[in-house]
Amino acid sequence: MTTDKLQSSTDVGDIVSNDDRAVREGNKDESMNNEVLISKIKRLEMDNLHLRTQTENLRNSNAKLQMLEENTEKDKLQLDTNKAEIVRLQEQINLERTRVEGMEQKLCEAHNILKEIGYDTE
């Protein structure tokens, strides 16, 4: 019985040793898994930060583009206004030219009449 007790005691010691070894190896595996997970989390955090930065850059670019589009619309409206003003001024010039030509014609007629009656216009 004593040898049985010793044998069973040795068996229990072996089992405990084996369990300890398995726990230590399991802890190493778990520790390595944790390190891998931590590394992946850090990489994901960096990716997330990069994506946030890109998103902010895109928002800024979009705002600039929208402002440029608004300015382009304003410029188009101003261009249309300027074209209308040019047409109006050209019409005014033509009217003024016609008026001046009419005055010149009347002046020539008056000059000819004065010549006919013998009045020296020079």
Buried (B, 14 or more C-beta within 10 A) or exposed (E): EEEEEEEEEEEEEEEEEEEEEEEEEEEEEEEEEEEEEEEEEEEEEEEEEEEEEEEEEEEEEEEEEEEEEEEEEEEEEEEEEEEEEEEEEEEEEEEEEEEEEEEEEEEEEEEEEEEEEEEEEE
